Amino acid sequence: SGFLPSPSGGLGGMFGSSGYPAGGGASGMLGSFGSPVAAAASDWDALEQSEVQIQRQQSRLVREQTATFIRDLNALQLEVTNLRAQCELDRSIKDDVHALRGQVG
């Protein structure tokens, strides 16, 4: 299994539910700085920081896209309102022309 995710969502049983190496808990993180466990913990922390950064960037993008969508939707609503007003004016002019033709002819 190695580092592939297990069906339960973990990393092949390497890490317990606490995020520390399985079987060791927080005490399993103790040891010399150069130990493989400390290096794995450092890598884990770096990965978590990267995930937090990615989530922040994604949230910012969603907010920007939502703001753009709202602005574009408002512009579209204004355009539809203007088109409806123009159609109503055209309809009124057409009715007036037909009325005048009826009076003349």
Disulfide bonds with the S-S distance in Angstrom:
none
